[in-house]
Amino acid sequence: MTKRFSTMRFWSSFCLTSWARVVGAMRDRDRRQKALNQKLQALATLGETVSSVAHEMKNMLIPIRGFLRRIRENQNPGPKATSYLEIVDQESAKLEKMVKDMLSFGRLAPLQKEDVEVRALVEEMQQIMDVEFRDNGVRLVCGCQEGIKKVSLDREKIRHALGNLLHNALQPPQKEVRLLVQTDQGILRMVVEDQGVGISEEHLDRIFQPFFTTKPQGTGLGLAITHQIVKDHGGGIKVDSKLGNGTRVSMSFPTL
């Protein structure tokens, strides 16, 4: 009788413990889901706000850029005025890029997937970026594994994501940036490696936050947009970096 009672007590305690674990796990899941929903709602609200502000900025930029072109075309300003106009042109161009990034962040549309020839996409990116890299004295090396089949991707968004990563990697006076693409066990990996200054450990956890940037001319939206594009594809993005040792960014996409 004592042995039976001990056994029953053991199983009763085991069941209670197991149930408590299940309830605890469900509560943790609910808390995580609630936190995720709040974050998504905050990002959606931020996106709407950013898009609204960007439209207003765009409306102001259009006449500024337009009148600047007319002044430079129709007048013959002196050296001092020419230098001032050059500064206005450069700064308004930076602002124009910021507006484009803000609009992209605020209106990330649903994916338009198609079967993409990955090698052709890599070659296209090299052609697009090569002149800018050469002008900055940096060599762009692209490599694509042989035999990669077509992959279902949103072509334009992947081009956007790769362009953001390559622009971030373009940091003179380094000599080389590499874009490497391969598949492994049903995963397509696109890796951008640079030999730049690297990212400090304290900043690594913040690099995908909207508007966080360590670059004087950065908008802080490029990596946030890239991160969202990768997530929308059901993929993942990983950054490995140390100060003085360059940065390696890997985007992974399921191919099956």
Summary of the structure (lengths in Angstrom):
residues: 256
radius of gyration: 25.2
end to end distance: 58.5
largest distance: 108.8
contacts: 683
relative contact order: 0.10
helix: 58%
strand: 17%
